[in-house]
Amino acid sequence: MEYVQERVATLHAFGDGSPDAPTDRAAVVVPMTEREYAGLAAERVLSELEALDPARVVVPLRAPADRVGAFREWLDGFELPLETVWCDGPRVADLLADAGLDGERGKGRDVWLALGRALEEEYVVVHDADTKSYSREYVRRLLFPLANGFDFSKGYYARVENGQLYGRLFRLFYAPLVRALRDGHPESEFLEYMAAFRYALAGEFAAASDVVASFPVQRTWGLEVGTLAAAYDAVGVDGAAQVDLGSYEHDHRAVSGPTGLSDMSRSVGAALLRAAGEHGVDPEYESLPDTYRAVAESYVDRYAVDAEFNGLSYDRSGEREQVDTYAASIAPPGADTRLPPWSEADLSPAAVADAARADARDAANGEVAGDE
């Protein structure tokens, strides 16, 4: 328990209070993939949202055509004003291509497609569906700052589960990389802001709709970092807050393999380094991996002591191996493939919704072959 304020306003969960928040004016975006179908975590999320009664729930769905019908039927079983946006159908692909927006698929692209519909409400909340400990209070906590002088809020929580520390990509990659950049650019307000978030890679945030409409969106796993950078441009340091969401239990990813932490680190690093460059930071890319590694290894030593202090198991050598893996992912960010802010997109949310609805209908009727 602590009450420390960071560079951004920090709202702590000192008890079990339920803050008053404008849930009836909010759209909640909950991205899902086929692995969430009828899962216990997703069931809990949707059941809690039923009790919350938000104005709208939008589920961007990434799934093969032959799973869409059953998935929509399952979602329709919840008493919610819920709209499913199937992100992988041919009409949606054609719309994006016609607008010059075709490209890599990923979580960020899915969320962007759903945001167009969510922007019809006054506030937007985005969070994941794989949270075993999910509570309706998370939405209230995220929305509370927006009704009290802030325009953007970010959730944070400790990843301590099964007797060990998780949150590895944040602890071992993001945080030490930001620290390495700050050591070379101590005057950067942007880096100070990016370092202030206690769990920058959390998927939970809320903002006023006009603010969200101004966000360019990363297509893949850089979504969370890109969102923080976009919020800095939209509302500044003083317009942002972070909110303690308390206990949080997530699924865990392997380091290697498709969608593993190694792949994610490349997207996260690219998003961070691109944003840093756009805000006046010119990293020394030749030395940055070694600088990062030195900082990260010092963090490993600190986490080892912290784990022992709390009676947690800790694999120091395994964490050092992860640091080496992540160091190899640090490179100039390459081409900018972000999706445009909805306020500037040459595409209407209604057109996306109509296309996704027609695609899903055809998929349910067996008229879409394979994974389009």
Secondary structure by P-SEA (a helix, b strand, c coil): ccccccccbbbbcccccccccccccbbbbbbbcccccccaaaaaaaaaaaaacccbbbbbccccccaaaaaaaaaacccccbbbbbcccaaaaaaaaaacccccccaaaaaaaaaaaaccccbbbbbbcccccccaaaaaaaaccccccccbbbbbbbbccccccccccccccaaaaaaaaaaaccccaaaaaaacccccccccccccaaaaaacccccccaaaaaaaaaaaaccccccbbbbbbcbbbbbbbcccccccaaaaaaaaaaaaaaaaaaacccccccaaaaaaaaaaaaaaaaaaaaaaaacccccaaaaaaaaaaaaaacccccccccccccccccccaaaaaaaaaaaaaaaaaccccccc
